[in-house]
Amino acid sequence: MSTVSATATAPSTQLSQDNGITVAIGAATMTAGQPTDVWATPDMEAYSYEAIYNPARISLAEAEASVRAQLAEFNVHVAAFLNEDGFLTAAQRGPAWIARYGCNPECQLDHTGADGEPGWHSTAPIQTDHRSIDDNHSASTNEELPLLGAQIVVDNYRSQAYGRRTLLWLHMGTTTGTLTPSQAREALTAMRGFVAEFEAVVDQAEAIAAADFDGDPEVARLDREAEDRRIAARTAELVAGDRG
């Protein structure tokens, strides 16, 4: 674990610890040989500390947990993280942005850029580190997709005429399901029940797999050759029958 700079104690004496502080965090390929690095920043208006983490050695969630633990040693409570590699929320862009584009505070679309002004809003998707496992796709395709992902979308296009709808997109590999919040809650309840049963199935599979073994490559070769001869003989019989 990285050691916090000696100057890290300074901001904690200037801020109330009741609500905690915000830490700006971002990814970097090197962090002085450590998976995370934290230091105090003189800019006290936006946030009190900055942190970088090596994504090749640690996930963002693990990095945040590491930063929390490091700062706790200095009696500093982390209330939130500002992910400098992620999209800014509408709340971070400010009230003028929210008023102009009709955003909910959590919206992370860049309406002045490629996202344009679609009349709909979205949070950045959360997703599993575990990649997709779809048998219908190649390993390289699966590697590009999370096993599960989810994000909130809000449709308020010409809301006076068509209303406003909040939905949740649940991503499963290349498949996406659109759910209302109540439907998403039902799906969540079902998932929790399934996870408990799935764990029992995995435990059982692990026990059964103890008897698994690799076959003999030479026997497998002879079996394939015998199968090829059988198929060839059967094909010859069918061809002879058609000619007769």
LOMI-286581 format. One line per field, with one value per residue (C-alpha): z, y, x; residue in one letter. Coordinates in nm, 4 decimals, always signed. Layout:
<recs>
Z = [Z; ...] .
Y = [Y; ...] .
X = [X; ...] .
residu = [a; ...] .
</recs>
This chain:
<recs>
Z = [+0.0000; -0.0853; +0.1926; +0.2031; +0.1722; +0.4985; +0.3898; +0.3855; +0.7417; +0.6583; +0.4893; +0.7578; +1.0095; +0.7830; +0.6990; +0.9047; +0.9155; +0.9723; +0.5995; +0.4855; +0.1870; -0.1859; -0.3439; -0.7142; -0.8571; -1.1961; -1.3678; -1.4495; -1.5934; -1.3227; -0.9612; -0.8270; -0.8052; -0.5938; -0.7002; -0.5541; -0.4589; -0.2648; -0.1927; -0.0511; -0.2956; -0.2264; -0.4182; -0.1316; -0.3255; -0.5481; -0.3420; -0.0722; -0.2009; -0.5326; -0.6018; -0.8935; -0.9347; -1.1700; -1.3496; -1.4459; -1.0788; -0.9083; -1.0006; -0.9427; -0.6597; -0.4941; -0.5402; -0.3745; -0.0819; -0.0523; -0.0526; +0.2141; +0.4347; +0.3839; +0.4679; +0.7648; +0.9221; +0.9194; +1.0637; +0.7272; +0.6164; +0.2413; +0.1511; -0.2274; -0.5195; -0.8343; -1.1117; -1.3413; -1.6075; -1.6193; -1.7583; -1.5505; -1.4030; -1.4730; -1.1059; -1.1500; -1.4628; -1.2672; -1.2500; -1.5784; -1.7624; -1.5891; -1.6775; -2.0402; -2.1201; -1.8704; -1.7104; -1.3938; -1.1672; -1.2360; -1.6176; -1.7653; -2.1325; -2.3001; -2.4737; -2.6315; -2.7889; -2.9644; -2.7461; -2.8834; -2.7464; -2.7723; -2.5155; -2.3102; -2.0352; -1.9024; -1.6234; -1.7111; -1.6939; -1.3968; -1.5008; -1.3750; -1.4148; -1.5261; -1.9023; -2.1110; -2.1408; -2.4446; -2.6332; -2.9516; -2.9630; -2.9941; -2.6957; -2.8291; -2.8605; -2.5116; -2.3727; -2.4918; -2.3043; -1.9331; -1.7990; -1.6531; -1.6744; -1.5861; -1.6310; -1.5707; -1.8667; -1.8564; -2.1579; -2.1399; -2.5105; -2.5446; -2.2014; -2.2033; -2.4881; -2.4157; -2.0460; -1.8692; -1.8178; -1.6041; -1.7125; -1.6352; -1.8994; -1.7853; -2.0103; -2.0316; -2.2828; -2.6139; -2.4839; -2.3240; -2.1323; -2.0669; -1.7248; -1.5227; -1.1707; -1.0269; -1.2827; -1.2030; -0.8338; -0.9160; -1.1269; -0.8427; -0.5986; -0.8431; -0.8909; -0.5178; -0.4916; -0.7954; -0.6602; -0.3450; -0.5492; -0.8014; -0.5237; -0.4101; -0.7683; -0.8017; -0.4758; -0.6059; -0.9445; -0.7738; -0.5748; -0.8840; -1.0847; -0.8429; -1.0442; -1.3813; -1.5807; -1.9194; -2.1893; -2.3757; -2.6934; -2.8771; -2.7962; -2.9042; -3.2378; -3.3017; -3.2109; -3.4567; -3.7332; -3.6668; -3.6745; -4.0054; -4.1556; -4.0308; -4.1839; -4.5137; -4.5306; -4.4565; -4.7183; -4.9760; -4.8957; -4.9458; -5.2773; -5.3987; -5.2978; -5.4935; -5.8035; -5.7739] .
Y = [+0.0000; +0.3467; +0.5914; +0.9244; +1.2302; +1.3951; +1.7035; +1.5013; +1.5983; +1.9681; +1.9773; +1.7626; +2.0456; +2.2909; +2.0868; +1.9552; +1.5776; +1.5475; +1.5336; +1.4179; +1.5279; +1.4555; +1.2885; +1.3331; +1.0008; +0.8929; +0.6075; +0.6081; +0.3422; +0.4031; +0.5067; +0.5000; +0.1220; +0.1223; +0.0317; +0.3617; +0.6961; +0.9787; +1.3346; +1.6538; +1.9329; +2.3063; +2.3615; +2.3359; +2.4547; +2.1522; +1.8731; +1.8113; +1.5165; +1.3683; +1.0007; +0.7917; +0.4169; +0.1623; -0.0122; -0.2994; -0.3852; -0.2716; -0.1926; +0.1479; +0.0068; -0.1456; +0.1813; +0.3787; +0.1354; +0.1711; +0.5504; +0.5436; +0.3252; +0.5397; +0.8646; +0.7072; +0.6709; +1.0513; +1.0749; +1.1939; +1.0625; +1.0293; +1.1208; +1.0871; +1.0361; +1.2474; +1.0120; +1.2324; +0.9579; +0.9366; +1.1683; +1.4686; +1.4613; +1.7425; +1.8388; +1.8797; +2.0902; +2.3250; +2.4633; +2.6551; +2.3292; +2.1505; +2.4315; +2.4504; +2.0805; +1.9720; +1.7228; +1.5312; +1.5904; +1.2386; +1.2737; +1.2128; +1.2880; +1.5619; +1.7475; +1.9962; +1.7141; +1.3878; +1.3274; +1.6412; +1.7434; +1.4170; +1.5000; +1.2055; +1.1622; +0.8800; +0.7892; +0.6154; +0.2381; +0.0408; -0.2951; -0.6077; -0.6563; -1.0105; -1.0253; -1.1729; -1.5538; -1.5864; -1.9117; -1.7478; -1.4971; -1.5227; -1.4797; -1.1417; -1.0166; -1.1353; -0.9622; -0.6278; -0.6737; -0.6936; -0.9893; -0.7477; -0.3735; -0.1235; +0.2445; +0.4890; +0.6724; +0.9560; +1.0477; +1.3996; +1.4840; +1.7475; +1.6443; +1.8717; +1.6627; +1.3186; +1.3255; +1.2166; +0.8573; +0.7149; +0.3731; +0.1364; -0.0466; -0.3851; -0.5117; -0.8823; -0.9160; -0.7956; -0.8090; -0.5105; -0.5130; -0.1918; -0.1842; +0.0583; +0.1188; -0.1166; -0.3853; -0.3369; -0.3863; -0.7121; -0.8240; -0.7372; -0.9458; -1.2368; -1.2011; -1.2144; -1.5384; -1.6800; -1.5927; -1.7951; -2.0944; -2.0488; -2.0584; -2.3932; -2.5232; -2.4056; -2.5785; -2.8988; -2.8665; -2.8222; -3.1397; -3.3364; -3.1931; -3.3576; -3.6791; -3.5152; -3.6236; -3.5649; -3.8262; -4.0101; -3.8157; -4.1372; -4.3025; -3.9836; -3.9919; -4.3542; -4.2753; -3.9848; -4.1989; -4.4749; -4.2212; -4.0799; -4.4334; -4.4984; -4.1758; -4.2462; -4.5992; -4.4762; -4.2038; -4.4609; -4.6780; -4.3828; -4.2901; -4.6525; -4.6654; -4.3490; -4.4951; -4.8203] .
X = [+0.0000; +0.1263; +0.2087; +0.0289; +0.2464; +0.3441; +0.1515; -0.1677; -0.2531; -0.2849; -0.6296; -0.7903; -0.7410; -0.9228; -1.2331; -1.5203; -1.5054; -1.8817; -1.9541; -1.6107; -1.4060; -1.3938; -1.0920; -1.0117; -0.8930; -0.7605; -0.5806; -0.2094; +0.0194; +0.2798; +0.2325; +0.5877; +0.5808; +0.2644; -0.0908; -0.2187; -0.0682; -0.2336; -0.1297; -0.2778; -0.3569; -0.3413; -0.6693; -0.9164; -1.2218; -1.2827; -1.1321; -0.8734; -0.6725; -0.5723; -0.5042; -0.3850; -0.4007; -0.2470; -0.5372; -0.3061; -0.2646; -0.5821; -0.9435; -1.1026; -1.3155; -1.0081; -0.8174; -1.0963; -1.0991; -0.7213; -0.7437; -1.0152; -0.7969; -0.4874; -0.6645; -0.8430; -0.4984; -0.4867; -0.8393; -0.9725; -1.3130; -1.3729; -1.7318; -1.7007; -1.4638; -1.4420; -1.3339; -1.1287; -1.1228; -1.5008; -1.7655; -1.8659; -2.2138; -2.4574; -2.4288; -2.0536; -2.1103; -2.3326; -2.6892; -2.6619; -2.5876; -2.8767; -3.1191; -3.0047; -3.0309; -3.2965; -3.0589; -3.1130; -2.8093; -2.6737; -2.6734; -2.3276; -2.3931; -2.1920; -2.4752; -2.2328; -2.0301; -2.1064; -2.4136; -2.5815; -2.9208; -3.1169; -3.3830; -3.2714; -3.0148; -2.8029; -2.5681; -2.2435; -2.2965; -2.1780; -2.0384; -1.8695; -1.4962; -1.5802; -1.6173; -1.8998; -1.9206; -2.1507; -2.0804; -2.2123; -1.9272; -1.5521; -1.3244; -1.2080; -1.5671; -1.6542; -1.3470; -1.4858; -1.8135; -1.8916; -2.0841; -2.3391; -2.3911; -2.6607; -2.7366; -3.0213; -3.1761; -3.4279; -3.6404; -3.7810; -3.8026; -4.0777; -4.1963; -4.5008; -4.6387; -4.4952; -4.4150; -4.0983; -3.9871; -3.7079; -3.5858; -3.3023; -3.1022; -2.9734; -2.6933; -2.6090; -2.3264; -2.4698; -2.8274; -3.0018; -3.3292; -3.5241; -3.6916; -3.8973; -3.7630; -4.0271; -3.9406; -3.5716; -3.6477; -3.8272; -3.5289; -3.2921; -3.4946; -3.4917; -3.1141; -3.0511; -3.2472; -3.0700; -2.7241; -2.7875; -2.9025; -2.6220; -2.3642; -2.5061; -2.4890; -2.1276; -2.0363; -2.1944; -2.0202; -1.6833; -1.7393; -1.8444; -1.5504; -1.3076; -1.3592; -1.2853; -0.9788; -0.8135; -0.8565; -0.5801; -0.4865; -0.3925; -0.7242; -0.9014; -0.7160; -0.8139; -1.1741; -1.1888; -1.0402; -1.2928; -1.5755; -1.4481; -1.4433; -1.7957; -1.9260; -1.7455; -1.8919; -2.2413; -2.2109; -2.0980; -2.4026; -2.6393; -2.4771; -2.4972; -2.8648; -2.9453; -2.7765; -2.9696] .
residu = [m; s; t; v; s; a; t; a; t; a; p; s; t; q; l; s; q; d; n; g; i; t; v; a; i; g; a; a; t; m; t; a; g; q; p; t; d; v; w; a; t; p; d; m; e; a; y; s; y; e; a; i; y; n; p; a; r; i; s; l; a; e; a; e; a; s; v; r; a; q; l; a; e; f; n; v; h; v; a; a; f; l; n; e; d; g; f; l; t; a; a; q; r; g; p; a; w; i; a; r; y; g; c; n; p; e; c; q; l; d; h; t; g; a; d; g; e; p; g; w; h; s; t; a; p; i; q; t; d; h; r; s; i; d; d; n; h; s; a; s; t; n; e; e; l; p; l; l; g; a; q; i; v; v; d; n; y; r; s; q; a; y; g; r; r; t; l; l; w; l; h; m; g; t; t; t; g; t; l; t; p; s; q; a; r; e; a; l; t; a; m; r; g; f; v; a; e; f; e; a; v; v; d; q; a; e; a; i; a; a; a; d; f; d; g; d; p; e; v; a; r; l; d; r; e; a; e; d; r; r; i; a; a; r; t; a; e; l; v; a; g; d; r; g] .
</recs>
